[in-house]
Amino acid sequence: MVYGDVFDNHLYDRNFFEHEILSSLPEIADPGALFDRLDAIRINLATGDSEAGLDLAFASELLKFLGWPFVYQQKFKFHGGVKIPDFQLFADEKEKVAFQAALLNDKPLKTIFSVWEDKAENVVLDNGKTGPDSPYFQLMGYLLSLRLTFGFLCNGHEIWYIDNSEIFSEKRYLVANFDRLVASRDTDALRIFMGVFGRAGHIAIGEEVAPVRQVARESVKRRFQSEEELKDAVYGLNGRDSLFEKCGAILFKGLPRRDETVLADLYKNCLYFTFRLIFIAYFEDKHRRILEKHPGYNSLSLASIYAKARELVDAGNTGSFDIWNSLQLLFRTLDEGNPNLDIPLFDGGLFARKLAPILERPKMMTNAEAMDLLDLLFREKNTGYKRDFSYLSVIQLGRIYESPLEFEFRIAEENLWYLSYKEKNKGKDGTIDGYFDTEDYRNIEGSKKFVIEGKPVAYRKGEVYLAGGKNSRKQSASYYTAQSLAPWSRTP
């Protein structure tokens, strides 16, 4: 449970929100006294069962607590029509007073900083509709008309912060459960609530960026880093082990025939295996709230398989094939569906059994081997956090899916080393990477001219390894050239 289970986050990168957001938000003084004030405000809900009662008894007091200068149901004209939001919020008292003093036709609309819409306690704030009957889209109408970057929805129990800073294909919002917040007396949750929902979080001081804007930037940065780290983990870039390559090595060992004639089929099956894992992880993260209520799927899910793998390996059960069996069962269920568990089939061919026959073979992957692959998929290297797949876009998934077109499996004809190195005193653009035999590797390692970056990876003769068209795993780089090792090098 994170922050007392106060928030439902559909806005920020999950790991950033759960582990890092507080570093971008200001500290708060005397949280105990602040919680006492919030408790007193919550009592006002008793008189706030109607929308008007909620406005006056609850929302107005909460807005004061959050530091917002506001006016209540002030009319203004927009393109000839009269608009009446519940509350207009302002950056300071001066702009509020100017707005109040202006005549209806002359209201300075640019001074409105945000809008807060209230609904009665029993009203669902996002009812799935898209017209005027939807509280969510009612607020979005104000935000779009006034070109506001954010707004608030409230029904006394849930308070929504809705992001309109860019054009998004999906709804972007953070929900705070007010009852849980007050009951939790969790100081970190209170900091997030006041930082994101309060005025101070949205006002820049001097040359500094407003805290909420800084939070948004850090979240986007974190999300981009996570995407890049996933690509590194799948294809073994930037010093990471390769999920794709490890999958190939594991499956290759289990084949009755192990020579170059099987490499094309092996590659195809590893593609299906890798893409299945990524798709399922994305699907489960994207629809986490729905799937939590689906016991039939939860018993088969990739998340549950990952947890089971950890338990088995930690208990010393490394050599059995329980996890391989569970993965096969999940793949088959998604291919065929299971009416008994209310699981429909996934059309499109990704899970079609005939397209990846190697994945149908028994005892191809031990529990320990499956655990290694699942760790590469789920676990971020630098932080150890479980990766958040939910914010991967179609474009981002496409980048990951297109990358394998540049690679192939090969069988090591002799002992090989994969390494990255560069000439001393040269920048990152001078980095060279590739596969080298032992003699070339020792020459590079012992040369005063070169610096090896990261940890070299060893491959024994007969093992499968992943390489691109230029003896490299990289998609674009300064590749191995004979001149870089002249006069004593040779291409392996």
Order of alpha helices (4+ residues) and beta strands (2+ residues): beta-alpha-alpha-alpha-beta-beta-beta-beta-alpha-beta-alpha-beta-beta-beta-alpha-alpha-alpha-alpha-alpha-alpha-alpha-alpha-alpha-alpha-alpha-beta-beta-beta-alpha-beta-beta-beta-alpha
